[in-house]
């Protein structure tokens, strides 16, 4: 299989017309048709349905399309990176984040990366818990991720925030108007938590056990903002870091916990063995815009 075959496939797939695709590729229509036939023979199945009036993708063609675009994009990126000056960084970084918990840390990082390294393509993956992040990075499916600590495994991390946790309760809850809440005051409540081995869940469970009770878990959802939405709906209480205080749903409130409150340590996680120039560029930018708070 040759790159020019894939480029020919993309032209036909996007134009759905052999004549226009041939013009786009600056070639005659007959050689283009022969190129597509070679590709179809190589993959072992037709990629296009051809009639006298229309050209359409087969189901195999639809399945092949995103991979073809990725292959051509990676080749183009490799060519540009090879010819780049020493002061330019080319590449792609797949960055995992959890959502609401990163609404203060993700924007400055992505903005600074685009400004300082405009040739680094950033692919964002949301709803990634700490447990997810470790597995995805170990398998090579992610390059860097925002995580909570402690994270399982031996991959390196760099702390970017240390935040106190407060109680998230419905706006009409008897404790909603208090200046502070003791953890023990929440012992008889239903709880809404993130599932699995998320770092936030671990910190919450540790705080509950430290206050002498095991939380009665009523709901488990992966999205941290949905946790707050379910609290607002009156389905239970939870704990949340200070970063979510400005974005609490209308029917939920964030109330400080009595000292000493539990803390959530957040960090960036990566695998040095898979570190590319683009990954190192992102980590360098993170060091400048998200310095270790300790």
N, C-alpha and C positions, 0 to 999 in steps of 0.2 A: 504494500500500500504506500503510495507516494503522497506527499503533502499537496501537490498540485491536484490530485484526484479529489482530496477533501475540499480544497478551495473551489473546485468545479461543482461539487455537490452543494456547497453552501450557496453559490450563486444561483443554481437552479432552484434550490429549496426556498430561497428568499424571493426570487422573481416569479417562480412557478410558470416559467416560459423559457424554452430553450433559446429562442432568438434573442430575447433581451439579455439572458445570462451570457450568451456568447459575446454580445456587444460589450457587456460589462468587463469581460475577461480579455477583450481584444483578440478574439479568435473566431474561426469559422464555426458554424453550428455543427457540421458533421464531425470534426475532431472532438467537440465537446460531448456529443452523443456517445462517441466511442470511449471517451474517458469515463463517463458515467457507467457504461456497460462493464468496463474493466473493474471499476470499484464494486459494482453489484456482484460481479463474479468473485471478487476477492472476499467480500463479506458473506457471500453465499445466499443472498436473498434480494429480491427487487426492493429498491428504495423509493421508486416513483411508479405511479399509475399513469400511463400515457394513453390519451385518446386523440382524435383529430382536433378536438376542441379545447382540451384542458390537460394540464399536468398537475397531479396532486401527489402528496407524500403518502406512502403506505404506512402501516403501523410501525414497520421496521424503520422506515425513514424518519418518522417522528421520534422514535427512540434514539436513533443515531444522531439527530440534529444537535442536541445540547453538547454531546461529547465532541462532535466535529468543531463546534464553535470554540470549545475549551482547548482543543488541540491546536487550532490555528492561532488562538490568542496566546497560548504558551510559547509557540514557536516565534511569534512576533515579539513577545516580551524577551525571549532569549536573545534574539538578534539585536534588539535595542540595548540590552544589558551588555552584550559583548562589545558593542561599539561605544559604550558610555565612557565619559571621562571619569577620572578617579574621584571627582567630587560629587558624582551622581550615584544614587542607589536605585536599582530597578528590582522589582520582585513583587511578591504577593504575601500578605499576612492574613491568616484566618484567625480572627479574634473572637473568643467566646465571652459572653457577659450574661448576667442574670436578669437584667431589665431595670426595674425601679431602683434596685440597690446600687446601680451604677449611673444614675442620672446626673450625678455631680462629677463623676470621674471620667466617664466615657467622652463627653463632648470636648473638654479641653485637650484630651489626648488625641482624638481623631483630627481636631482642628489644627493642632500643632504639627501633627505628622503630615497632613496635606500641605501645609505651608513650607515645611522644611524639606520634605521628600515627596514632591508631587508625582514622582514616577513609581511610588510604592502603591500598589493596589490593595485596598483594605476590604476584606470580606468579613462582615459581621454575622455572628451566629448568636441568637438570643435564647433565653430560657435555659441557660447552661448553669447547673448547680456545680458545687465544688466536686462532688463525686463524679458527675458527668465529665467535668473538665479534665480530671486526672486520666480517666480512661481514654478520652478523645485525643489528648496530647500524646499519651503513650502509644496509641495506635497510629499516630501521624495524621489524624483527621482534623486537628486544630494545631495552631502554632503557639499561641499565647492565650491566656484566659484570666479574667478577673475571678478570684476565688476568695473564700473566707478561710481563716486559719483556726485550728490546724487542718491541713490538707493531708489525706492519706498518701503514702508512698514517699519516695526520696527525691522527687524533682525539686529544683530550687525555686524559691519564692522571694519576692521583695515587697515588704509592707508598704502600702500607699495610704491607708487610713486606719485610725483607731477611733471607734465611735461608741458612745454610751447607748445602751438599749433603754427604751421607755415602753410603757404599756400602751397598746393599741386597743381601745375599747369603743363600743357604740356610743354615739353622742348622748343617748338617753340613759346610759348606764349610771347607777348610783355613784360610782367612783369618778365619773367623767369630769366633774368640777373640782376635784381635789388638786392641791398643789403638788403632792407627791403620793405615790402608792407603794405600800410594802408588798413584796412578792407574796407573802403569806395571805394577803387580802384576795389573791386570785386563785386560792387553792380549790374553791368549790365551783369554779367557772368551767364552761366548755371552752376548748381551745381550737384554734385554727393554725395549722403548722404546714411548713413545706415537708415533703416526704423524703424518704431515704436517709442518706447520710450527709445532708447539706450542713455546712458549718454553722449557719444561723440556727438551725434546728438543734444542733449539739449544744450551742451556747444556751439556748432557751431551756433545754432539758436539764442542763447542769444547774442553771439558776433555780429552776423549780425544785430539784432534788435538794439543793442547798437550803431552800426555805422549808423543807420538810414534807413535800408532797409530790405525787406523781400526777402530771396533768392529764385530764380526761379529754382525749383528742376526739373532736366531733367531725372535723373536716381536714383533709390534706390536699393541697394544691401546689403545683410546681412554680407557678408565677407569683413572685412576692407581692405584686400589686393586687392580684386577685385575692391573696390572703387578706389584705386590708379591705378589699371590697366586701368579702364575706363577713368580716368584722362589722363593717358598716351596715350590713344586712341583718345584724343581730344574731349571727350564727355562732358567735364565740368571741374570745379575746385572743390576743397574741402579744408578742414583744417585737419591736422594730427599732432599727438604729436611727440616730438623729437625722440622717440624710433624708428620710422619708417624711419628716415632720411637715415640710412646706407643701407636700403633694398628697396629704391625707385625703381620702374621699370625704365628701361633704357630711356624711352621717357617721363619721368616726373621728376620734380625737386621740392625740398622742399625749400621754401624761408621764412626767419624769418618775423614775423609781427612786426610792429612798437609798441614800448612800450606804455602802458603795454599790453603784449599779453594775450589772454585767457589761462587758465590752465585747464588741465584734471587731476583730482585726482582719482587714481586707488586704489582699496582695495580688500581684501578678505572678502567674505560674507559667513556666516554659520548660522545654527540653533542650539543654545545651548541645546534645548530640545531633539534633535536627536544626540547629540555629543557622539561619541564612543571613546574608547581609541585610535583607529587609527586616528580619526579626530583630537583629541587633540594632538597626536604626530605630525601630519602634521602642525598644527598651531604653535606648539612650534618650529619646524624646520623653519617655515616661519619667526618667530620672530627673529631667528638668522641670516638667510641668506637674508631676505628682511626686514630690520629694517624700522620703521616709519621714513620717510625722514624729518618729521617736528621736 
